[in-house]
Amino acid sequence: MYKFDVIVVGGGPSGTCAAIAAARNGARTLLIERYGFLGGMGTAALVGPWMTFHDEAGNQVIQGLGQEIVERLQELGGSPGHVRDTTGYVHTVTPFDAELAKMVYLDLCLESGVELLLHTWVTAAIMEGRCIKGVQVWNKAERQELYADVVIDATGDGDVAAFAGAEFQVGRSSDGLTQPMSLMFVLGNVDLGRVRQYMREHPNEFYEKTHFDLLEGEHLSVNGFYTLLRRAKERGELHLDRDMVLFFQTARPDQVTVNMTRATKIDATDAWQLTKAEIALRRQMMELWRFFQKEIPGFEQTYIVTSGPQAGVRESRRIVGDYVLQASDIVEGVEFPDTISRNAYPIDIHAPDGQGVQTINLQAQSYCLPYRVLLPKGIEGLLVVGRCISCTHETLAAVRTQPSVMALGQAGGTAAALAVQAGQSPREISIEDLQRRLRSQNVLI
């Protein structure tokens, strides 16, 4: 029988950080991942840059393992670190090289003693009553049953929690629709000098908070070209629900990541619908490539460097936990006694059935995430980290970003190790002990 202290399912930013944290805190830890590499949405879907480690005043609110990952990338030349967001939407963004990020995640796992099982899908939860005892997996070799004292669901879609019978919600309360999916892709051979020149000459064509005074010397983030986009759509050259050209300079000087494709009214847990979305999104990518070449100054000779192996998913299942985090909690900056991490990203709702983005800014500089949102109501032995934590549709639009889920993963992995050491359920551990351990790991609470 395969038996571990902690099993983490899903090797995205949250799951990888959870596994590293659990192992570093003394637990024999297995990390299960369906791809042959780690990094989740950042590497499998090319979702970048990371947004954001800082609040609007420039104070860093997410450190710990997330910061360690950034510093490793900087050492490899795979990230410039935290740079100002020239669109003005948030204070900083953190560009990264997806290929080097795969290596950083892998190295940190192996150095920390994490055991890996790649190319493997979890297909069921092994339950004793309402307590999870392990997971059933499939891979090319065989079906296996893997056991652990604590299981962490970091699948993003809440797959393990659903298998375990946990209560969950999907989409907005009015109709169940989720935020759209997007296929990210990278364009190369871009003359960003010409882009900057056009921006200075046509300031009204760009997002109202754009930092035109920071265009020189900073990594470029762009939200605009509104008229050029609208005219192309009116001519029937583009078929997508987007009202802005949005791209970000990568860690490379002549490459940008484009975040514009949209697949709405898709259930990300339904493979038939996912297939439909992937087809539509790749067609949108080809239309956008031609649009950039024809219409956007500096992109005349651009080419597609790469696209995500899969589309990026913003929203699917959300568990119902011991506490459901509300939009008012983060807007007002409510302080919780069981806080395990902080975040400062605003509520950023991509319209589930349209082309706009609704932003709800914070009244406080940052907000807290409580431990209870990681605990599926009525299920023992299971923690959930990542975008499928217990929160509302609106709240998810703020806490789903990669720096945020890195911090959630570190907290969940640390909690799992403490539970194993104490012989307790994750629900029973001392919050004070957990917070003390997180602070010792450079986590800001």
N, C-alpha and C positions, 0 to 999 in steps of 0.2 A: 504493500500500500504506500502511495506517495503522500507524505504528511509534512506540512510546513507550519511555521508559526503564523505567518501572514501570506495570503495570496492576494495579489493586486491584479485585477483584470482590466487591461487597457493601458498601452504604453504611450499615451499622449503626454502633454506637459504636466497635467495633474497626476496621472498614474505613475509616471516616471519619478516625479518628486515624492510621491507617496512611498514608492518602493525604496528609493534611496534613504528617505527618512526612517522608515521602519528598520531597514538593515543597519543603518548607523546607530540606531538606538537599541541594537542587540537582538533583533528578531530574525530568525531564518526566513527569508522572504523570497517568494517566487513572483515574477512579473510575466504575465501572459499577454501576448500581442499578436494580432491577426496578420500584420505585415512582417516583412523581414528586417524592419528598422523601427526605431523609436521616434517620437516627436509629434504624433497625432496630427491635428489640424495644421500645425506649423510646418511639418515636413511632408505629410501625405496630401495636404490640400494647399500648401504654400501660403497659408494665411499669415500675412505679415504687413507691416512691421508689428512688433509687440507694442500694445497700447494699454495702459501706461503704468509706469512704476512710480509716478509722481502726482502730487496734487497740483492745483492751479497756481499755487504760490511757489512751486518748484521744490517742495519738500518730498523726499523719497519716502513713500509709505509702504512699499513692498521691497523687502530685502531677502535675507535668508537664502534658500537654495536658488531662487530666481536670480538674484544678483550674482551668485556663484556661477551660474550657467552663462550669464552675460560676460563675466570676466574671463571665463575659459574661452569663449568665442573671440573676445578681443585679443587674447594671447595668440590665437591662431590666425588673426587677420580676418575673422569671419563676422565682425560687427564693429562699428565705430563707437559702440556704447550708446548711452542715452543722449539723444540730440533733440533740439527744439523742434516742435511740430510747426512747420511753416504755414500750415492751413489755419492754425490757431484753435483747432477743435479741442486738443488737450495740450498740456504743457510740453511733454516729451513723447517721442516715439523711439523705438529701439530696433533699427534694421538688423537683419541677421541673414547669414548664408545658410540655406536649408540643408545643404549637403554637409557642411561642417557641424551644424546643429545635431544632425544624426550621430556624428562621432562624439560630440560632447556628451550627449545623453547616454550613449553606450559606455563611454569611458567612466563617467561618474557612477553608473550602475555597477559595473564590474569592479571598480576600485572600492565601492562600498560593500561588496559582498552579495549583491543581488543575483539570484539565479534567474536565468531567462528561458522562456519557452516561446519561440516565435512561430509564425505560420500556423497559428492555432486559434480556433474559435471555441468560445464557451457556449454550450447548447442547453445547459440546465443547471439549476441550483440543487445541491444535495441538502435536504432539510430533515430535521427532527422536530416535528411540531412547527413552532414559529422561530426556530433557531437554525441558522445556516451552518452547515458543517463542512462544506466544500463545494466544488463545481465539477460538472461533467464537461469534458472537452472533446473536440474532434480535430484531428489533423490527418496528414497523409498516411501515417502509420496505423492508427487505430483510435477507437474510442477509449478514453481513460477517465478515471475518477480521481480527483486530487482533493486532499483534505487540508484544513487549516483551522486554527483556533479563531482567527479573524479573517474575514474576506472584505476586500475593498473594491467597490464597483467604481471604476474609472473609465467606463466604456463611452461616456458622453451621452449615450442614449438610455442609460439606466437599465441595460439588458439584464444584469444579474438581479437587480432589485425586482424587476418584473417577473423573472423566473421564480424568485423567492415568494411571490405573492404580495409584494408591497403595493400600497396604494400610490397611484401617480396621476398627474394631470398632463395635458398636452395643449399647447397653444393658448390663445386668449380666451377669456371666459365667455365672450359673446358667441363665438362660432367655432372655437377649437383650431383656428388657423394659426400656423407658426410663422415666424420670420422666414424670409426666403433663403434659399441656398444660393451660393455663388461659386463659380469655378474661377479660381485665381490663376493668372498666368504672368510670365515675365517677358518683357520686350527688351531686346538688346540693340546696341548701336544707336543710342539716343543722344542727340546733341542737347544736353540740358541747358547749355548757355543760351540757345535760341528760345527755349521754353521760358527761361527767366526774363529774357528781353521782351517777349510777348506779354508776359504778366505785368511788367512795369508799364508797358504801353497801353494795356487794356485792363486796368484794375477793376473796372465794374463787371468784368466777366468772371470774377472769382469770389470765393466765399468771403463773406463780410468781415470775418476775423483774421483773414490772411495777413501774415507778418511780412509785408513787402520790405521792411527794413532788415529782415533776416535772410533775404534770398541769396545773398553772397556769403559763401563760407559755411553754409549749413547744408546738411542733407535735405534734399528737396521733397516736400510733400505738397500735392496739388489737388485742389477741389475747385473745379470751375469749367471754363470753356463752354459755358452754358448755351450761348447762341449757336456755336458750331454744332453742338450735339443736337439741339432742337431742330435745326435745319436739316440735318442728316436724317433724323427720324421722320420729318415731314416729307422728305423725298422718298421715303420707303427704303432707305439704305440700312437702317438699324431696326431691329425688332426686339426691344428689351425694355423692361420697366425701370429705367434709370433717368434721373433728371440732372446728373452731373457727371463730368469726367473726373475720375478719382484714381490717382496713382501715387506711388511712393518710391523714391529712389532706394535701391537695395544697398547691400554692402559693397556693390561694384559701381564704379563711376559712370558707366554708360548704360545701366540697366534699371528698369522700373518694374514694380509689381502693380498690376492693374486689378482693381477691385470694382468691377462694373456689371458683370453678368448677373442675371436674376432668374431664379426658378421659383415661382410662387405657387401656393396651394398644393404643396408636396408634403407627404408624410415620410419623414426620413427613416422610419422603421419599416417601410414597405418596399421591398426590393423592386417590384414592378414600377412603382412610382419613382424610385431612385433612378432606375434605368431610363425612364422617360425624361427625367430632369437632366441626367448626364448628356444625353443626346442633344437636347435643346441648348444646354449651356455651351457645348463645344461649337455648335453652329453660331451662337452669339459671339464666341471668342473670335471666330474667323471673320465675322462682320466687323467686329471692333478692330481687328488688326488692319483691315483695309481702310477703315475710317481713320485710324491714327496715321497711316501712311499718306492718305490723301488730304487730310484736313488739319492736323495738329503740327504746328511748326516744330522742327527738330526731330520729327519721326519719319521723315521721308524715306530713309533707308533702313528702317527698323525691321527686325525679324523676331519671330517667336522663339525664345530661348528654351522655354519649358512651360508645361502646365501641370497643375496638380494631378497626381494619379487618381484622385477623387475630388468631387466638389466639396466645398466647405459647408458644413452644417452649422447654422446658428442656434437652432432650437429643435428639440424633439420632446422626449419625456422629461418630466420633473417629478421627483418623488414628493410625497407628502410626509414630512418629517415631524419630529417632536415640536418643531416650530416652523412656520411658513414665513419666510422673510418678506416683508411688505415694501412697496415702493416708498411709503412715507418713512420707513425706518432708515433708508439710505439717503433720501433727500434731506431729512432733518438731522441726520447724523446721530441716531439713537445709540447710546452706549449700552452694551450688554455685559452682564457679569461673566458670561462664558465666551467672551470674544477670543477668537483664535487667529484672526488676520484682519487686515484693513485693506481698503481699496479706495480709489478716487475717480474711477471712470464714471461718467454720467450715464443716465438712462438713455439708451440709443436704440430706438425701436425702428427697425427696417420694416416698412409697411407690409403686412402679410398678404395684402391684396392690391397693392399699388406700387408707385415708384418712389414715394417720398421716404424721408427719415424723420421721425419725431424725436427731438432731444429734450430731455427734462434735466436742467442743471441742478447741481447740488446747492443746498443752503449752507452746508458745512464744508470744510475743506476736504474731509475724508469721512468714511463711515466704517462700521464694524460688521464683521460676519461672525455670528455665534455658532458654537459647536453643535447645537441642537439641529441645525439645518443639514448636518451630515448623517443624522440618525433616522432611518426609515421607521415610521410609526408602527409599533407592534412587531418588529423583526429584531431578533437578537443576533449578535455576532457579525453584523454587517454595517459597514460604513460606506457612504457614497460621497465621492469628491468629483469636482469638475462641474460642467454646465448643468448636470442633472440633479443638483442639490435641491433642497426644499425651498422654493420661492415662487412668487407669482410670475406671470408672463412679463409684466413690466420690469420687475426686479431682475429677471434673468438677463434683460437687455443691458444691464450694467455689470453684472458679476461674471458673465460668460467669457471675458477676455482672458488671454493666455497668462499674463502676469498674475491676475487674480486667481486663476485655478492652480497655478504653481504653488501659491501660498496655501490654498485650500488643501492641495495634495500633501504638502509638507506637514500640515497640521493633522490630517487624517492618518498619515503613516506613523507619525509620532504617537498619536493616540492609540493606534493598533498595537504598537510595541509595548506601550505602558499597560494596556489591557492584558496582553499575553504574560507580561512579567508579574502582574498582580493576580493572575488567574481570575480575571473579571470579564464581564461583557463590556464592550466599549461604552455602553450607556451608564455603567457603574463607576467608571474611573473618576479620580479626583480632578476636577477642573483646575484647581490651583496647581497641582503637580504638572498637568499638561501645559498650562501657561508658563510655569517656571522653566520647564524643559524647552519650550519654544523660544523664550527670551534668551536662553543660553545658546541657541542656534541662530541668533541674530535676526529673529522674527520680531517685527514691530507690532505690538498689540495695543 
